[in-house]
Amino acid sequence: MNKKKSLTGIHLRRFIAYIVLVIVTFFCLFWFYLLFVNATRSNAALSRGFSLIPGGFFLKNWTNLLHGTLPIMRGLANSLIIAAFSAVLSVYFSTMTAYAIHAYDFKLKKFMFTFILAIMMIPTQVTALGFVQLVDKMGLENSFIPLIVPTIAAPVTFFYMKQYMESALPLSLIEAARIDGSGEFRTFNSIVLPLMKPAIAVQAIFTFVTSWNNYFTPALILHDDKKKTLPILIAQLRSADYLKFDMGQVYMMIAFSIFPVVVVYVILSKNIVQGIALGSVKG
Amino acid sequence: MNKTGGKAVRYNKWGYIFLAPFLIVFIIFQLIPLCTTIYNSFFENYLANGGITQVGPNFIGLENYKKLFEAGDIWVYTKNTMILWIMCFIPQILLSLLLGAWFSDVRLKLKGDGFFKAVIYLPNLIMASAFSMLFFALFADTGPINSLLQSLHIIDEPYKFLSNTGSTRTIIAFMNILMWFGNTTILLMAGMMGIDPSLFEAAEVDGANATQVFFRITLPLLRPILLYVMITSLIGGLQLFDVPQILTNGTGDPNRSSMTLIMFLNRHIQISKNYGMAGAVSVLLFIITGVLSLIVFKINNASGGKE
């Protein structure tokens, strides 16, 4: 009898869990569906009101946006260049930093590890003022360098790599490579990096997305129209008198900024979600 | 290794070589800016008369800090930031605890949990500025949400979502919940799965129900992770910028009630070019986040994590 009771209890709980999950899913996806629908409707249809059925203006909105005042293809290219270089440099050098701490015994090792963990949570915003002044002095305004190079020092990526190395990189392997006469730098490039591939993939995606979405720092550095990234163009769209805009184009612009990441995520979501749990609080 | 001491030393110099890129970049792009930011906070340095006259830089000691606190704006923006964080954090942690408990419950055997986890994490990866622009368009006075509510006869007149303090803050908090609860859920779930399963079995043998198990076993054992999540969320909350900035076009309207600390800082750097004040605000934020980071650091060290 007791068993039966707990069985219905679990059925009820499962039922509630599914209902809540469906509601949560709705709230997560509804906005993107609405965005997609609105990007396919004409300005006239949009001003007439709400609809859940896509219209036939997708291509029209797209060509209007393409030939409009916002340099979106330029923005896309700029965003892609910055995000891609950031991702590559950040994972390569973070792995290298993690390797330095993981594989070698040097005097300052413990201090450096503690130090990097200590600075992990300091937000970039608090140094933004000095950063902007420094960039001005170096003559790197409107350059991508101050947005790409600083990602080499990424404590969070470092920490993830370090955690991963502890489980996936036995020191005996490095010892064996040394006996075979491999130089330290070559060992790192041809033995360590391939073994770190799963962690590198996860962190490369995260760094790419973070850089792609970043608005605060690029907005302080990039003022030239030809150098602006997508988030800056979005902000520009917002600060313009939006009512004068063709709303179909506005939605298309938002969709254009959001959907590349969504597509990548749909393809890779399984690895990404596993990856977050992997690198979370406890190793 | 002891046998070949000389050799080990020869190898170990590579530790410094591999560490060098990180250190060099850190010093140039973070440490030096941090120092000059602090340095700036002691100087009077701004543009007056609508940007025509440059005042300073003149050394004025702690005058900027004094002015900052006396003007009182900083308190308003601190309060706004904290209200927005609390409005976001409390619903988020409750929802995440619930979902985390369900996902990690082996007896519940939820189907499609991979799909649900992927969906709830999705908003975290969305460009915050584009997402804000979307909500701005959707919740505009003549936007789709108003037209939907009107056609359902819930309201007669368009509701001015972005002209009312409550609704503006609610939209900002709601967007942040959407963007962060998936991440929190996955962190909490990882913590819950790390709890010794024999504890749950023992509780089951003793006849405890799901609610009792949650409150008597899961929650107490989760306390370090909850604290970690709370403080990292608070550090993130203090950095709140993109969403309110885009949603309100940098004004923090209505009546500056959604102006956050970083928006205030951004105005000083970009618009008024008051570098002295910007420095003082930065130092203040640095001290607060520094103290909070220290707590996170202590939690992580205390709860092991070292193999």
HADDOCK unambig.tbl for C-alpha pairs under 7 A between the chains (distance, minus, plus):
assign (segid A and resid 10 and name CA) (segid B and resid 108 and name CA) 6.69 0.50 0.50
assign (segid A and resid 14 and name CA) (segid B and resid 108 and name CA) 6.18 0.50 0.50
assign (segid A and resid 25 and name CA) (segid B and resid 119 and name CA) 6.45 0.50 0.50
assign (segid A and resid 25 and name CA) (segid B and resid 120 and name CA) 6.79 0.50 0.50
assign (segid A and resid 28 and name CA) (segid B and resid 119 and name CA) 6.87 0.50 0.50
assign (segid A and resid 28 and name CA) (segid B and resid 120 and name CA) 6.44 0.50 0.50
assign (segid A and resid 28 and name CA) (segid B and resid 123 and name CA) 6.79 0.50 0.50
assign (segid A and resid 28 and name CA) (segid B and resid 178 and name CA) 6.73 0.50 0.50
assign (segid A and resid 49 and name CA) (segid B and resid 144 and name CA) 5.79 0.50 0.50
assign (segid A and resid 49 and name CA) (segid B and resid 147 and name CA) 5.39 0.50 0.50
assign (segid A and resid 50 and name CA) (segid B and resid 144 and name CA) 4.72 0.50 0.50
assign (segid A and resid 50 and name CA) (segid B and resid 147 and name CA) 5.80 0.50 0.50
assign (segid A and resid 50 and name CA) (segid B and resid 148 and name CA) 5.57 0.50 0.50
assign (segid A and resid 96 and name CA) (segid B and resid 18 and name CA) 5.78 0.50 0.50
assign (segid A and resid 97 and name CA) (segid B and resid 18 and name CA) 5.89 0.50 0.50
assign (segid A and resid 97 and name CA) (segid B and resid 19 and name CA) 5.06 0.50 0.50
assign (segid A and resid 97 and name CA) (segid B and resid 22 and name CA) 6.60 0.50 0.50
assign (segid A and resid 100 and name CA) (segid B and resid 15 and name CA) 4.46 0.50 0.50
assign (segid A and resid 100 and name CA) (segid B and resid 18 and name CA) 5.40 0.50 0.50
assign (segid A and resid 100 and name CA) (segid B and resid 19 and name CA) 5.88 0.50 0.50
assign (segid A and resid 101 and name CA) (segid B and resid 15 and name CA) 6.78 0.50 0.50
assign (segid A and resid 104 and name CA) (segid B and resid 12 and name CA) 5.23 0.50 0.50
assign (segid A and resid 104 and name CA) (segid B and resid 15 and name CA) 5.35 0.50 0.50
assign (segid A and resid 105 and name CA) (segid B and resid 12 and name CA) 5.76 0.50 0.50
assign (segid A and resid 106 and name CA) (segid B and resid 12 and name CA) 5.74 0.50 0.50
assign (segid A and resid 106 and name CA) (segid B and resid 15 and name CA) 6.55 0.50 0.50
assign (segid A and resid 118 and name CA) (segid B and resid 297 and name CA) 6.58 0.50 0.50
assign (segid A and resid 121 and name CA) (segid B and resid 293 and name CA) 5.73 0.50 0.50
assign (segid A and resid 122 and name CA) (segid B and resid 289 and name CA) 6.50 0.50 0.50
assign (segid A and resid 122 and name CA) (segid B and resid 290 and name CA) 6.70 0.50 0.50
assign (segid A and resid 126 and name CA) (segid B and resid 282 and name CA) 4.73 0.50 0.50
assign (segid A and resid 126 and name CA) (segid B and resid 283 and name CA) 7.00 0.50 0.50
assign (segid A and resid 126 and name CA) (segid B and resid 285 and name CA) 6.42 0.50 0.50
assign (segid A and resid 126 and name CA) (segid B and resid 286 and name CA) 5.83 0.50 0.50
assign (segid A and resid 127 and name CA) (segid B and resid 30 and name CA) 6.71 0.50 0.50
assign (segid A and resid 127 and name CA) (segid B and resid 33 and name CA) 5.48 0.50 0.50
assign (segid A and resid 127 and name CA) (segid B and resid 34 and name CA) 4.83 0.50 0.50
assign (segid A and resid 127 and name CA) (segid B and resid 37 and name CA) 6.24 0.50 0.50
assign (segid A and resid 129 and name CA) (segid B and resid 37 and name CA) 5.79 0.50 0.50
assign (segid A and resid 129 and name CA) (segid B and resid 269 and name CA) 6.52 0.50 0.50
assign (segid A and resid 129 and name CA) (segid B and resid 278 and name CA) 6.97 0.50 0.50
assign (segid A and resid 129 and name CA) (segid B and resid 279 and name CA) 6.87 0.50 0.50
assign (segid A and resid 130 and name CA) (segid B and resid 33 and name CA) 3.86 0.50 0.50
assign (segid A and resid 130 and name CA) (segid B and resid 34 and name CA) 6.12 0.50 0.50
assign (segid A and resid 130 and name CA) (segid B and resid 36 and name CA) 5.16 0.50 0.50
assign (segid A and resid 130 and name CA) (segid B and resid 37 and name CA) 4.67 0.50 0.50
assign (segid A and resid 131 and name CA) (segid B and resid 29 and name CA) 6.64 0.50 0.50
assign (segid A and resid 131 and name CA) (segid B and resid 33 and name CA) 4.82 0.50 0.50
assign (segid A and resid 134 and name CA) (segid B and resid 33 and name CA) 6.81 0.50 0.50
assign (segid A and resid 150 and name CA) (segid B and resid 25 and name CA) 6.04 0.50 0.50
assign (segid A and resid 150 and name CA) (segid B and resid 29 and name CA) 6.07 0.50 0.50
assign (segid A and resid 152 and name CA) (segid B and resid 22 and name CA) 6.06 0.50 0.50
assign (segid A and resid 152 and name CA) (segid B and resid 25 and name CA) 6.67 0.50 0.50
assign (segid A and resid 153 and name CA) (segid B and resid 22 and name CA) 4.77 0.50 0.50
assign (segid A and resid 153 and name CA) (segid B and resid 25 and name CA) 6.00 0.50 0.50
assign (segid A and resid 153 and name CA) (segid B and resid 26 and name CA) 5.56 0.50 0.50
assign (segid A and resid 209 and name CA) (segid B and resid 125 and name CA) 6.63 0.50 0.50
assign (segid A and resid 213 and name CA) (segid B and resid 127 and name CA) 4.49 0.50 0.50
assign (segid A and resid 213 and name CA) (segid B and resid 128 and name CA) 6.72 0.50 0.50
assign (segid A and resid 215 and name CA) (segid B and resid 242 and name CA) 6.92 0.50 0.50
assign (segid A and resid 231 and name CA) (segid B and resid 129 and name CA) 5.97 0.50 0.50
assign (segid A and resid 231 and name CA) (segid B and resid 130 and name CA) 6.83 0.50 0.50
assign (segid A and resid 234 and name CA) (segid B and resid 129 and name CA) 6.80 0.50 0.50
assign (segid A and resid 234 and name CA) (segid B and resid 130 and name CA) 6.31 0.50 0.50
assign (segid A and resid 235 and name CA) (segid B and resid 246 and name CA) 6.07 0.50 0.50
assign (segid A and resid 238 and name CA) (segid B and resid 133 and name CA) 6.78 0.50 0.50
assign (segid A and resid 238 and name CA) (segid B and resid 246 and name CA) 6.71 0.50 0.50
assign (segid A and resid 238 and name CA) (segid B and resid 249 and name CA) 6.44 0.50 0.50
assign (segid A and resid 239 and name CA) (segid B and resid 249 and name CA) 5.85 0.50 0.50
assign (segid A and resid 254 and name CA) (segid B and resid 130 and name CA) 5.45 0.50 0.50
assign (segid A and resid 254 and name CA) (segid B and resid 134 and name CA) 6.68 0.50 0.50
assign (segid A and resid 257 and name CA) (segid B and resid 130 and name CA) 6.72 0.50 0.50
assign (segid A and resid 258 and name CA) (segid B and resid 126 and name CA) 6.14 0.50 0.50
assign (segid A and resid 258 and name CA) (segid B and resid 127 and name CA) 6.29 0.50 0.50
assign (segid A and resid 258 and name CA) (segid B and resid 130 and name CA) 6.84 0.50 0.50
assign (segid A and resid 269 and name CA) (segid B and resid 118 and name CA) 5.96 0.50 0.50
assign (segid A and resid 273 and name CA) (segid B and resid 118 and name CA) 6.48 0.50 0.50
assign (segid A and resid 277 and name CA) (segid B and resid 186 and name CA) 6.23 0.50 0.50
assign (segid A and resid 277 and name CA) (segid B and resid 187 and name CA) 6.35 0.50 0.50
assign (segid A and resid 277 and name CA) (segid B and resid 190 and name CA) 5.93 0.50 0.50
assign (segid A and resid 280 and name CA) (segid B and resid 187 and name CA) 6.17 0.50 0.50
assign (segid A and resid 282 and name CA) (segid B and resid 305 and name CA) 5.29 0.50 0.50
assign (segid A and resid 283 and name CA) (segid B and resid 305 and name CA) 5.84 0.50 0.50
